[in-house]
Amino acid sequence: MDELALHDTFATARVGGQTLGDGELHVWAVPLTGDPERLGAHLSKAENQRLSRFHFADHRRRYQIGHGALRLILAGYLGCGPADVEFTAGPRGKPYLAAAGPHFNLSHSGKLALIGVSKTEVGLDVEKVRRLDSLTEIARKHFSPSEFAALDALQGDARELAFYRCWTRKEAYIKALGEGLSMPLDVFDVSLCEEPRFVAIRDGKEDAAKWSMLDVSPGPEFVGAAAMRALGVGVQRFRLADA
């Protein structure tokens, strides 16, 4: 199995021994490497049908491990078998549990998936840091004027890191809302510095003071963020054992 370097804050854990408290976020890191069959065995018929449409073995492996791990982790909180977990979708496609249970969100990049679980709506995004020739173009198109100005004042590695911080924080927020690509990314501002926070939400629908933005970066090669409509959020981090 390929060894993926994660921060020490992500303690290796098996599913089932965790208690999810009010105002808590549990973040699970799942390496998308190795034999996919064990976790892939948990997939539903519909998920296997989707799996069959992937043309590349690496894409198939990541889907099997990521979605199988999601079922396994949620089953630990629900006290059922992974195959018994049932999903439904919100108006714009965001997945939810069909029965009562925690909120969750899945993101993946490179050879790693992150899964966030909480009692409150949560959005989570992770990106593997890599050089982007189109970084400035993407930022100019999607960042707010103040975010782009902050980014444009930076150079080199600091500029690259700030870009990924901004991008993952913005993605985490729209994923928490379940808006997907229908929501413009430039109607709210987030910080680009080490401290994650909302700066402003200008669409009149949400109050930035009622939201928490959290850094959940799992390792030195990744940047991750989570957004929750809650204050004083406590974060516990896990690395899924044998995954």
C-alpha positions as CSV (number, residue, x, y, z in Angstrom):
1,M,0.0,0.0,0.0
2,D,1.3,3.5,-0.8
3,E,2.0,5.4,2.3
4,L,0.4,8.9,2.4
5,A,1.9,11.5,4.7
6,L,-0.7,13.0,7.0
7,H,-0.4,15.4,9.9
8,D,0.0,13.8,13.3
9,T,-3.4,15.3,14.4
10,F,-5.1,12.6,12.2
11,A,-5.0,9.6,14.6
12,T,-5.5,6.2,13.1
13,A,-8.9,4.9,14.2
14,R,-11.4,2.1,13.5
15,V,-15.0,3.0,12.9
16,G,-17.5,2.6,15.8
17,G,-15.9,4.0,18.8
18,Q,-16.7,7.7,18.2
19,T,-19.3,9.8,19.9
20,L,-20.4,12.8,17.9
21,G,-21.3,15.7,20.2
22,D,-23.2,18.9,19.6
23,G,-21.0,21.5,18.0
24,E,-18.4,18.9,16.9
25,L,-17.0,18.0,13.5
26,H,-15.3,14.7,12.9
27,V,-13.0,14.7,9.9
28,W,-11.9,11.3,8.5
29,A,-8.9,11.0,6.1
30,V,-9.1,8.1,3.7
31,P,-6.2,7.2,1.5
32,L,-7.5,6.2,-1.9
33,T,-4.7,3.6,-2.5
34,G,-4.4,-0.1,-2.2
35,D,-6.9,-2.9,-2.8
36,P,-10.4,-1.4,-3.3
37,E,-12.3,-4.6,-2.9
38,R,-12.8,-4.6,0.8
39,L,-14.5,-1.1,0.9
40,G,-15.9,-1.5,-2.5
41,A,-18.0,-4.5,-1.2
42,H,-20.2,-2.0,0.7
43,L,-21.4,-0.2,-2.5
44,S,-25.1,-0.3,-3.4
45,K,-26.5,-1.5,-6.7
46,A,-26.8,2.0,-8.0
47,E,-23.3,2.9,-6.9
48,N,-21.9,-0.2,-8.7
49,Q,-23.8,0.8,-11.8
50,R,-22.1,4.2,-11.6
51,L,-18.8,2.5,-11.0
52,S,-19.2,0.5,-14.2
53,R,-19.2,3.7,-16.2
54,F,-15.7,4.7,-15.2
55,H,-13.2,3.9,-17.9
56,F,-9.9,4.2,-15.9
57,A,-8.9,1.7,-13.2
58,D,-7.6,4.5,-11.0
59,H,-10.9,6.4,-11.1
60,R,-12.7,3.1,-10.3
61,R,-10.4,2.5,-7.3
62,R,-10.9,6.0,-5.9
63,Y,-14.7,5.7,-6.2
64,Q,-14.8,2.3,-4.6
65,I,-12.6,3.2,-1.7
66,G,-14.1,6.7,-1.1
67,H,-17.8,5.8,-1.3
68,G,-17.3,2.5,0.5
69,A,-15.4,4.3,3.3
70,L,-18.3,6.8,3.5
71,R,-20.8,4.0,4.0
72,L,-18.5,2.3,6.6
73,I,-18.0,5.6,8.6
74,L,-21.6,6.6,8.6
75,A,-22.7,3.1,9.6
76,G,-20.5,3.5,12.7
77,Y,-22.5,6.5,13.8
78,L,-25.8,4.9,12.9
79,G,-25.1,1.5,14.4
80,C,-26.0,-0.4,11.3
81,G,-24.2,-2.3,8.5
82,P,-22.6,-0.2,5.7
83,A,-24.9,-1.8,3.1
84,D,-27.9,-0.6,5.1
85,V,-27.0,3.1,4.9
86,E,-29.5,4.8,2.5
87,F,-29.1,8.2,0.9
88,T,-31.4,10.8,-0.5
89,A,-30.5,14.1,-2.3
90,G,-31.3,17.7,-1.7
91,P,-32.8,20.0,-4.4
92,R,-29.4,20.6,-6.0
93,G,-28.0,17.1,-5.5
94,K,-26.3,17.3,-2.1
95,P,-26.5,13.9,-0.5
96,Y,-28.1,13.3,2.9
97,L,-29.1,10.3,4.9
98,A,-32.5,9.1,4.1
99,A,-33.2,8.4,7.8
100,A,-32.4,10.4,10.9
101,G,-28.7,10.8,11.4
102,P,-25.7,13.1,11.1
103,H,-24.9,15.5,8.2
104,F,-21.8,14.6,6.2
105,N,-19.7,15.8,3.3
106,L,-17.2,14.0,1.1
107,S,-14.3,15.6,-0.9
108,H,-11.3,14.0,-2.6
109,S,-8.2,15.1,-4.4
110,G,-5.2,13.2,-5.6
111,K,-5.0,10.0,-3.6
112,L,-6.9,11.2,-0.6
113,A,-10.5,11.6,0.5
114,L,-11.8,13.6,3.4
115,I,-15.2,12.9,5.0
116,G,-16.7,15.4,7.5
117,V,-19.5,14.3,9.9
118,S,-21.5,16.6,12.2
119,K,-24.9,17.2,13.6
120,T,-25.0,20.5,11.7
121,E,-24.9,21.1,7.9
122,V,-21.3,20.9,6.9
123,G,-19.3,21.6,3.7
124,L,-15.8,20.3,3.2
125,D,-13.2,20.6,0.5
126,V,-9.7,19.3,0.0
127,E,-7.2,20.0,-2.7
128,K,-3.8,18.6,-3.5
129,V,-1.4,21.5,-3.9
130,R,0.0,21.5,-7.4
131,R,1.3,24.1,-9.8
132,L,-1.5,25.7,-11.8
133,D,-0.6,27.7,-14.9
134,S,-4.1,29.1,-14.9
135,L,-4.1,30.1,-11.2
136,T,-4.4,33.9,-11.9
137,E,-7.1,33.4,-14.5
138,I,-9.1,31.2,-12.2
139,A,-8.8,33.6,-9.3
140,R,-9.7,36.6,-11.4
141,K,-12.9,34.8,-12.6
142,H,-14.1,33.4,-9.3
143,F,-12.6,35.3,-6.4
144,S,-14.1,38.6,-5.1
145,P,-12.2,41.8,-5.9
146,S,-10.8,42.0,-2.3
147,E,-9.7,38.3,-2.4
148,F,-8.0,38.8,-5.8
149,A,-6.3,41.9,-4.6
150,A,-4.9,40.0,-1.5
151,L,-3.8,37.2,-3.7
152,D,-2.2,39.5,-6.3
153,A,0.0,41.0,-3.6
154,L,1.7,37.7,-3.0
155,Q,4.4,35.8,-4.9
156,G,5.7,32.3,-5.3
157,D,4.8,29.6,-2.8
158,A,2.9,32.1,-0.6
159,R,0.7,33.0,-3.6
160,E,0.0,29.4,-4.4
161,L,-0.9,28.5,-0.8
162,A,-3.2,31.5,-0.5
163,F,-5.0,30.5,-3.7
164,Y,-5.7,27.0,-2.4
165,R,-6.8,28.4,1.0
166,C,-9.2,30.7,-0.7
167,W,-10.5,28.1,-3.1
168,T,-11.1,25.4,-0.5
169,R,-12.8,27.8,1.9
170,K,-15.2,29.1,-0.8
171,E,-16.0,25.5,-2.0
172,A,-16.6,24.4,1.6
173,Y,-19.2,27.2,2.1
174,I,-21.2,26.5,-1.1
175,K,-21.1,22.8,-0.3
176,A,-22.5,23.4,3.2
177,L,-25.3,25.4,1.6
178,G,-25.9,22.6,-1.0
179,E,-25.9,25.2,-3.7
180,G,-23.3,23.6,-6.0
181,L,-22.2,25.5,-9.1
182,S,-25.4,27.6,-9.1
183,M,-24.0,30.0,-6.6
184,P,-21.4,32.6,-7.7
185,L,-18.2,32.4,-5.7
186,D,-17.6,36.2,-5.7
187,V,-20.7,37.2,-3.5
188,F,-18.8,36.4,-0.3
189,D,-15.3,36.9,1.0
190,V,-13.0,34.5,3.0
191,S,-9.6,35.0,4.4
192,L,-6.5,33.9,2.5
193,C,-4.2,33.9,5.5
194,E,-3.4,31.0,7.9
195,E,-6.4,31.8,10.1
196,P,-9.6,30.7,8.3
197,R,-12.6,33.0,8.6
198,F,-15.5,34.5,6.8
199,V,-14.9,38.2,6.0
200,A,-18.3,39.0,4.5
201,I,-21.4,37.5,2.9
202,R,-23.0,40.0,0.6
203,D,-26.0,38.2,-0.9
204,G,-28.3,39.0,2.1
205,K,-29.1,35.3,2.8
206,E,-26.5,34.5,5.5
207,D,-24.8,36.2,8.4
208,A,-21.0,35.7,8.4
209,A,-21.0,36.1,12.1
210,K,-23.0,32.8,12.5
211,W,-20.6,30.7,10.5
212,S,-17.3,28.9,11.4
213,M,-14.6,28.4,8.8
214,L,-12.1,25.7,9.8
215,D,-8.7,24.5,8.6
216,V,-8.8,20.7,8.2
217,S,-5.7,20.4,6.0
218,P,-4.8,16.7,6.3
219,G,-1.1,16.7,5.3
220,P,1.8,18.7,3.9
221,E,0.7,18.2,0.3
222,F,-3.0,19.2,0.8
223,V,-5.1,22.1,1.8
224,G,-8.5,21.5,3.3
225,A,-11.3,23.6,4.8
226,A,-14.7,23.0,6.4
227,A,-17.6,25.4,6.8
228,M,-20.5,25.1,9.4
229,R,-23.3,27.3,10.4
230,A,-22.3,27.0,14.0
231,L,-19.9,28.7,16.4
232,G,-17.2,27.2,18.8
233,V,-16.9,24.1,16.7
234,G,-14.6,21.4,18.1
235,V,-12.8,19.3,15.5
236,Q,-11.6,15.7,15.9
237,R,-9.5,14.2,13.2
238,F,-9.1,10.5,12.3
239,R,-7.3,8.4,9.7
240,L,-9.4,5.4,8.8
241,A,-7.6,2.3,9.9
242,D,-6.6,-0.2,7.2
243,A,-7.7,2.2,4.4
